[in-house]
Amino acid sequence: MRKRVLSVLVVLLLIGAYAAYAVSQPKLPKVKGCVNPFREVKPISRSQENWSSVHVFAKALASKDIRGLTKPWEVDYKNVKIAKHELEYNGEKIEMLAMGIPLKDGKHVIAYYEFSKPVQGVKTRAYLLEFIISEDNKRITTKAVTTNGEVTPLSSCEHECTSDADCNFLCMSYCCSRDYNIPCTIACCGACVWTGNLAYFLGCVLTECPWCYEACNRCIEYGTYCMDTAP
């Protein structure tokens, strides 16, 4: 009984600590146009993180990006992958937390990235990805995207704008749909071994080597959407 009460108290403390962290964060700078943060930085090194399910759950509750894309009880906590990357940005070393978060439905994965310092205004970026596997169709589709906690649902490939002048704030671009190339991805990112489960495989790739995902899985359609409020 005491152990159970202690476990509950630990969970509450973790949630409280993450909530306080989220509230205390300073106001972020404006994003400068359609930024792909992976093209702005140079990877130096990476290390895998071994978080407990409680730690991941607390992070999911504290993150506006993750909460906006899924409910905490929909996450497959046993197969969440986490890594920390050391990057070079404008001649300075920064860190990036990367999380590959498969959902229990086996069809969706969240890719969450958090930079220690904003990359051209991007502090956090996340994607909700859905994949389709059939003989004629092998695609990964972007269902929603977030930038600094602002969530934009995408029921289809949106083409809302062509420049910032078409929006109240910014015109953002994203990849609507990708053809994936598993052999290329495995060769590029040796840390991820194909398991036969695409959700777990993508979770690893998006965490361990997001640059390989960008390079190997060809974008076949781009879309745009208006980000109407400053982060």
C-alpha positions in Angstrom: 0.0 0.0 0.0 2.8 2.4 0.9 4.6 1.6 -2.4 1.4 2.4 -4.3 0.9 5.7 -2.6 4.6 6.6 -3.1 4.3 5.8 -6.8 1.3 8.1 -7.1 3.1 10.9 -5.3 6.1 10.5 -7.7 3.8 10.7 -10.7 2.2 13.8 -9.3 5.5 15.4 -8.6 6.8 14.7 -12.1 3.6 16.1 -13.7 3.8 19.2 -11.4 7.5 19.7 -12.3 6.8 19.5 -16.1 3.8 21.8 -15.7 5.9 24.4 -13.9 8.6 24.0 -16.6 6.1 24.7 -19.4 4.6 27.7 -17.7 8.1 29.2 -16.9 9.3 29.1 -20.5 10.1 32.5 -22.0 8.2 33.9 -25.0 9.6 32.5 -28.2 10.8 34.6 -31.1 8.9 34.7 -34.4 9.5 32.0 -36.9 11.1 33.5 -40.0 9.2 32.1 -43.0 8.8 28.4 -44.0 11.6 26.9 -41.9 12.7 23.3 -42.0 14.9 23.1 -38.9 16.7 20.0 -40.1 18.2 21.9 -43.1 19.4 24.7 -40.8 21.5 22.5 -38.5 24.5 20.1 -38.8 24.3 16.9 -36.8 27.4 16.2 -34.6 26.4 13.3 -32.4 23.5 11.4 -30.8 22.8 9.3 -27.8 19.8 7.2 -26.9 17.7 8.0 -23.9 16.1 5.4 -21.7 13.0 7.1 -20.1 10.5 5.3 -18.0 6.8 5.2 -19.1 6.0 7.6 -16.2 8.6 10.0 -17.5 7.2 9.9 -21.1 3.7 10.2 -19.8 4.6 13.4 -17.8 6.3 14.8 -20.9 3.2 14.1 -23.0 1.1 16.0 -20.5 3.4 18.9 -20.3 4.0 19.3 -24.1 1.4 21.4 -25.8 2.6 19.9 -29.1 2.0 16.2 -28.1 -1.3 17.0 -26.3 -2.5 18.7 -29.4 -1.8 15.6 -31.6 -3.0 12.8 -29.4 -4.5 11.8 -26.0 -2.1 10.4 -23.4 -3.9 7.1 -23.2 -3.5 6.6 -27.0 0.3 6.4 -26.8 2.1 3.0 -27.0 4.5 3.8 -24.1 6.5 0.6 -24.3 7.7 1.4 -27.8 8.5 5.2 -27.5 12.0 5.9 -28.8 14.0 8.9 -27.4 17.3 10.4 -28.4 19.3 13.5 -27.7 21.3 15.0 -30.6 24.1 17.5 -30.5 23.9 19.9 -33.4 25.7 22.9 -34.8 23.6 25.9 -35.6 25.2 29.2 -36.7 28.6 28.1 -35.4 27.2 27.2 -31.9 26.6 23.8 -30.4 23.0 23.2 -29.3 20.9 20.1 -28.4 17.8 18.5 -29.8 15.5 16.1 -28.0 13.8 13.7 -30.5 10.9 11.4 -29.7 9.3 8.8 -31.9 5.9 8.1 -30.4 3.9 5.2 -31.9 0.2 5.2 -31.1 -1.7 2.1 -30.0 -3.8 1.9 -33.3 -0.6 0.8 -35.1 -1.2 3.3 -37.9 0.1 6.6 -36.6 3.4 7.9 -35.3 4.2 11.3 -33.7 7.6 12.8 -34.4 8.4 15.4 -31.7 11.5 17.6 -31.7 12.6 20.1 -29.1 15.6 22.4 -29.5 17.6 23.8 -26.6 17.7 27.1 -28.5 15.2 28.2 -31.2 16.3 27.4 -34.8 15.2 30.4 -36.7 12.3 30.7 -34.2 11.4 27.0 -34.1 11.7 25.8 -30.5 9.4 22.7 -30.9 8.2 21.0 -34.0 6.0 17.9 -34.2 4.2 15.8 -36.9 1.4 13.3 -36.7 2.1 10.8 -39.5 -0.2 8.1 -40.9 1.1 5.3 -43.0 -0.7 3.1 -45.6 0.7 -0.2 -46.8 -0.7 -2.0 -49.8 0.6 -3.5 -53.0 -0.2 -0.3 -54.9 0.2 2.3 -52.2 3.1 2.8 -49.8 2.8 6.3 -48.4 3.3 8.3 -45.2 0.8 11.1 -44.9 1.1 14.2 -42.6 -2.2 14.5 -40.7 -1.2 17.4 -38.5 1.8 19.6 -37.8 2.8 21.8 -34.8 5.2 24.7 -34.5 6.0 26.0 -31.0 2.8 24.4 -29.7 0.4 25.7 -32.3 -1.4 22.7 -33.9 -2.7 22.7 -37.5 -4.9 19.7 -38.4 -4.6 18.6 -42.0 -7.5 16.5 -43.3 -6.1 16.6 -46.8 -3.2 18.3 -48.6 -3.9 21.9 -47.9 -2.9 24.7 -50.3 -3.9 27.7 -48.4 -1.3 30.2 -49.4 1.7 31.0 -51.7 3.4 33.7 -49.6 3.2 35.3 -46.1 1.1 38.1 -47.7 -1.8 35.6 -48.0 -1.9 35.0 -44.2 -2.3 37.1 -41.1 1.1 35.9 -39.9 3.0 33.3 -41.9 2.6 30.9 -44.8 4.1 27.5 -43.8 5.0 24.6 -46.0 5.0 20.9 -45.2 5.3 17.5 -46.9 1.8 16.1 -47.4 2.8 12.7 -48.6 5.9 10.6 -48.9 6.9 7.4 -50.7 9.1 5.6 -48.3 12.2 3.6 -49.1 13.0 1.1 -46.3 16.3 -0.3 -47.8 17.7 3.3 -48.1 16.5 4.2 -44.6 18.1 1.1 -43.0 21.3 1.7 -44.9 21.3 5.4 -43.8 20.4 4.8 -40.2 22.0 1.5 -39.0 20.7 2.0 -35.5 17.1 1.1 -36.7 16.5 -2.5 -37.7 13.4 -3.4 -39.7 11.1 -5.3 -37.4 8.1 -5.8 -39.7 6.2 -3.2 -37.7 6.2 0.1 -39.6 5.1 2.1 -36.6 8.0 1.0 -34.4 10.5 1.3 -37.3 9.3 4.8 -38.1 9.5 5.7 -34.4 13.1 4.7 -34.3 14.0 6.4 -37.6 12.3 9.7 -36.6 14.1 9.7 -33.3 17.6 8.3 -34.1 18.1 9.9 -37.6 15.4 12.4 -38.8 17.8 13.4 -41.5 17.7 9.9 -43.0 13.9 10.1 -43.1 14.1 13.4 -45.0 16.7 12.0 -47.4 15.3 8.5 -48.2 11.6 9.0 -48.1 10.8 11.1 -51.2 8.2 13.8 -50.8 5.6 13.5 -53.6 3.4 16.4 -52.7 3.9 19.6 -50.7 1.2 21.7 -49.1 0.9 25.0 -47.4 -1.1 26.4 -44.5 -1.5 29.7 -42.7 0.0 30.1 -39.2 -2.2 33.0 -38.1 -0.7 33.7 -34.6 2.8 34.3 -33.5 4.3 31.5 -31.3 
